[in-house]
Amino acid sequence: MDHKDPLVSWNVFGLNIVFNLSSIMMLVITALIVFVIAIICTRNLKKRPSGKQNFIEWVFDFVRGVIESNMAWSKGGQFHFLAVTLIFFIFVSNMIGLPFQLISGHTLWWKSPTADATVTLTLSTLVILLTHYYGVKMKGPKGYFQNYTKPIFLLPINIFEEFTSTLTLGLRLYGNIFAGELLLGLLAGLVFSFPAWGWLIGIPGLIVWQGFSIFIGTIQAYIFVMLSMVYMSHKVQDSH
């Protein structure tokens, strides 16, 4: 299990920026898969949906319900495509590393991109920044910043809450996906390291944990989108 990430460093103006090639590759593959799913499910749309169109419409209806449970549709409707994109992208990211891992030497190339804390924290940071952007856009600078200063003694707590929201949103997703893939790797290693008896524990464990990981990955995609809409509603609504 002592696998290394393919890291490349780039020195820019004296700053050493490190890139994880595995995470970048898996993010691109995930984006392509989501794009292909969207194209397939939205081709030849009909008034009476069937098959793949039923699936995509169900996803849109499900996400709409998530948004409407947190804010009025008149304000939340503009975030519909954002939320659908997030739930598809995170779901595929969570699932893509479950069937197998691709290891070259001691370098791990194929894994779920959400098993990388940098990826999940970047996603959560982007979501939080978007909530601030739309909060200022929809309420105006004065109306938006009044939420932080009324009452004034809550200002430090409100600012601190922004950092904790970013961390919890990203680390929750990372922790669940990373732990799931780590245990799958340990169970697979048990089968190959102890072929005489390891399969007695490893194979049933792999089957059970694979199913459980699919469940966890699905729930985590839902939780990420739900919390994103909760944070968004807090920023764009007049009262919460």
C-alpha positions as CSV (number, residue, x, y, z in Angstrom):
1,M,0.0,0.0,0.0
2,D,3.1,2.3,-0.1
3,H,2.0,4.0,-3.4
4,K,3.3,7.4,-4.5
5,D,1.5,10.1,-6.4
6,P,3.0,11.3,-9.7
7,L,4.0,14.8,-8.7
8,V,5.5,17.5,-10.9
9,S,6.8,20.8,-9.5
10,W,6.9,24.1,-11.3
11,N,8.8,27.1,-10.0
12,V,6.9,30.3,-10.7
13,F,8.4,33.6,-9.5
14,G,10.2,31.8,-6.7
15,L,7.1,29.8,-5.7
16,N,7.3,26.0,-6.0
17,I,3.9,24.8,-7.3
18,V,3.3,21.1,-7.2
19,F,0.9,19.3,-9.5
20,N,-0.5,15.8,-9.0
21,L,-0.7,14.3,-12.5
22,S,-2.9,11.5,-11.4
23,S,-5.6,13.9,-10.0
24,I,-5.4,16.1,-13.1
25,M,-5.8,13.1,-15.4
26,M,-8.7,11.6,-13.4
27,L,-10.5,15.0,-13.3
28,V,-10.2,15.3,-17.1
29,I,-11.6,11.8,-17.5
30,T,-14.4,12.5,-15.1
31,A,-15.3,15.6,-16.9
32,L,-15.3,13.7,-20.2
33,I,-17.6,11.0,-18.8
34,V,-20.0,13.6,-17.4
35,F,-20.0,15.3,-20.8
36,V,-20.7,12.1,-22.7
37,I,-23.6,11.2,-20.3
38,A,-25.1,14.6,-20.8
39,I,-24.9,14.4,-24.6
40,I,-26.3,10.8,-24.7
41,C,-29.2,11.6,-22.3
42,T,-30.2,14.9,-24.0
43,R,-30.1,13.8,-27.6
44,N,-33.4,13.5,-29.5
45,L,-35.5,14.9,-26.7
46,K,-39.2,14.0,-26.9
47,K,-42.4,15.3,-25.3
48,R,-43.1,11.9,-23.9
49,P,-39.7,10.9,-22.3
50,S,-38.5,7.3,-22.2
51,G,-35.3,5.5,-21.4
52,K,-32.3,7.8,-21.0
53,Q,-34.5,10.9,-21.1
54,N,-36.4,9.6,-18.1
55,F,-33.2,9.3,-16.2
56,I,-31.9,12.8,-16.9
57,E,-35.3,14.3,-16.2
58,W,-35.5,12.4,-12.9
59,V,-32.0,13.8,-11.9
60,F,-33.2,17.4,-12.8
61,D,-36.4,16.9,-10.7
62,F,-34.5,15.4,-7.8
63,V,-32.0,18.3,-7.8
64,R,-34.9,20.8,-8.1
65,G,-36.4,19.3,-4.9
66,V,-33.0,19.8,-3.1
67,I,-33.0,23.5,-4.2
68,E,-36.6,24.1,-3.3
69,S,-36.1,22.6,0.2
70,N,-33.6,25.4,0.9
71,M,-34.8,28.5,-1.0
72,A,-37.6,29.8,-3.1
73,W,-37.4,28.6,-6.7
74,S,-37.6,32.2,-7.9
75,K,-34.1,32.7,-6.5
76,G,-32.8,29.1,-6.6
77,G,-33.8,28.3,-10.1
78,Q,-30.7,30.0,-11.5
79,F,-28.6,27.4,-9.6
80,H,-30.3,24.4,-11.1
81,F,-27.7,23.6,-13.8
82,L,-24.9,24.3,-11.3
83,A,-26.3,21.8,-8.8
84,V,-27.0,19.1,-11.5
85,T,-23.4,19.5,-12.8
86,L,-22.0,19.2,-9.3
87,I,-24.0,16.1,-8.4
88,F,-23.0,14.3,-11.7
89,F,-19.4,15.4,-11.5
90,I,-19.0,14.4,-7.8
91,F,-20.9,11.1,-8.2
92,V,-18.7,10.0,-11.2
93,S,-15.6,11.2,-9.3
94,N,-16.6,9.0,-6.3
95,M,-17.3,6.0,-8.5
96,I,-14.5,6.0,-11.0
97,G,-11.8,4.6,-8.6
98,L,-13.9,1.9,-7.1
99,P,-13.7,-0.9,-9.7
100,F,-9.9,-0.9,-9.8
101,Q,-6.7,1.0,-9.3
102,L,-3.9,1.4,-11.9
103,I,-0.4,1.3,-10.4
104,S,2.8,1.6,-12.4
105,G,5.7,0.6,-10.3
106,H,5.0,2.3,-7.0
107,T,3.1,5.2,-8.7
108,L,-0.7,5.3,-8.3
109,W,-2.3,6.6,-11.5
110,W,-6.0,5.6,-11.5
111,K,-8.1,6.5,-8.5
112,S,-11.1,8.6,-7.6
113,P,-10.1,12.3,-7.9
114,T,-12.2,13.0,-4.7
115,A,-9.8,10.7,-2.8
116,D,-7.4,13.7,-3.0
117,A,-7.9,16.4,-0.4
118,T,-6.6,19.1,-2.7
119,V,-9.4,18.3,-5.2
120,T,-12.2,18.3,-2.7
121,L,-11.0,21.4,-0.9
122,T,-10.7,23.2,-4.3
123,L,-14.3,22.2,-5.1
124,S,-15.6,23.4,-1.7
125,T,-13.6,26.7,-2.0
126,L,-15.1,27.3,-5.5
127,V,-18.6,26.7,-4.1
128,I,-18.1,29.0,-1.1
129,L,-16.7,31.7,-3.4
130,L,-19.7,31.4,-5.7
131,T,-22.0,31.9,-2.7
132,H,-20.3,35.1,-1.9
133,Y,-20.4,36.2,-5.6
134,Y,-24.1,35.6,-5.9
135,G,-24.8,37.0,-2.5
136,V,-23.3,40.4,-3.5
137,K,-24.8,40.2,-6.9
138,M,-28.4,39.6,-5.7
139,K,-28.4,41.7,-2.5
140,G,-25.9,44.4,-3.3
141,P,-22.7,45.0,-1.4
142,K,-24.4,46.9,1.4
143,G,-27.2,44.4,2.0
144,Y,-24.8,41.5,1.7
145,F,-22.3,42.6,4.3
146,Q,-25.0,43.7,6.7
147,N,-25.5,39.9,7.3
148,Y,-22.0,39.9,8.9
149,T,-22.3,43.0,11.0
150,K,-25.8,42.7,12.5
151,P,-25.1,42.4,15.4
152,I,-21.5,43.5,15.2
153,F,-20.2,41.2,17.9
154,L,-21.0,38.2,15.7
155,L,-18.6,39.5,12.9
156,P,-15.6,37.3,14.0
157,I,-17.8,34.2,14.4
158,N,-19.4,34.8,10.9
159,I,-16.0,35.2,9.3
160,F,-14.7,32.1,11.1
161,E,-17.7,30.1,9.9
162,E,-16.8,30.7,6.3
163,F,-13.4,28.9,6.8
164,T,-15.0,26.0,8.7
165,S,-17.7,25.6,6.1
166,T,-15.1,25.3,3.4
167,L,-13.0,22.8,5.4
168,T,-16.0,20.6,6.4
169,L,-17.5,20.6,3.0
170,G,-14.3,19.4,1.3
171,L,-12.8,17.2,4.0
172,R,-16.1,15.3,4.6
173,L,-16.1,14.2,1.0
174,Y,-12.4,13.4,0.9
175,G,-12.4,11.4,4.1
176,N,-15.3,9.1,3.1
177,I,-13.9,8.4,-0.4
178,F,-10.3,8.0,0.6
179,A,-11.2,5.7,3.5
180,G,-13.3,3.6,1.2
181,E,-10.6,3.1,-1.4
182,L,-8.0,2.5,1.3
183,L,-9.9,-0.4,2.7
184,L,-10.6,-1.8,-0.7
185,G,-6.9,-1.7,-1.4
186,L,-6.1,-3.5,1.9
187,L,-8.7,-6.2,1.2
188,A,-7.3,-6.7,-2.3
189,G,-3.8,-6.9,-0.9
190,L,-4.9,-9.5,1.5
191,V,-6.1,-11.8,-1.3
192,F,-2.8,-11.5,-3.3
193,S,-0.4,-11.5,-0.3
194,F,-1.9,-14.6,1.4
195,P,-3.4,-16.7,-1.5
196,A,-3.8,-19.8,0.7
197,W,-6.4,-18.2,3.0
198,G,-6.6,-14.5,2.3
199,W,-9.4,-15.0,-0.2
200,L,-11.6,-16.3,2.5
201,I,-11.8,-12.9,4.1
202,G,-10.7,-10.7,1.2
203,I,-13.2,-11.6,-1.5
204,P,-16.4,-11.5,0.6
205,G,-15.0,-8.3,2.2
206,L,-14.4,-6.8,-1.3
207,I,-17.9,-7.6,-2.4
208,V,-19.6,-6.2,0.7
209,W,-17.4,-3.1,0.9
210,Q,-17.7,-2.4,-2.8
211,G,-21.4,-2.2,-2.5
212,F,-21.1,-0.1,0.7
213,S,-18.7,2.3,-1.1
214,I,-21.1,2.8,-3.9
215,F,-23.8,3.7,-1.4
216,I,-21.4,6.1,0.5
217,G,-20.2,7.7,-2.7
218,T,-23.8,8.4,-3.8
219,I,-24.8,9.8,-0.4
220,Q,-21.7,12.0,-0.3
221,A,-22.5,13.5,-3.8
222,Y,-26.0,14.3,-2.5
223,I,-24.7,15.8,0.8
224,F,-22.2,18.0,-1.1
225,V,-24.9,19.4,-3.4
226,M,-27.4,19.8,-0.6
227,L,-24.9,21.7,1.7
228,S,-23.8,23.8,-1.3
229,M,-27.4,24.9,-1.8
230,V,-27.8,25.5,2.0
231,Y,-24.8,27.8,2.0
232,M,-26.1,29.5,-1.2
233,S,-29.5,30.1,0.3
234,H,-27.9,31.7,3.4
235,K,-26.2,34.2,1.1
236,V,-28.9,35.1,-1.4
237,Q,-32.0,35.1,0.8
238,D,-33.0,38.2,2.8
239,S,-33.4,36.1,6.0
240,H,-32.4,32.7,7.2
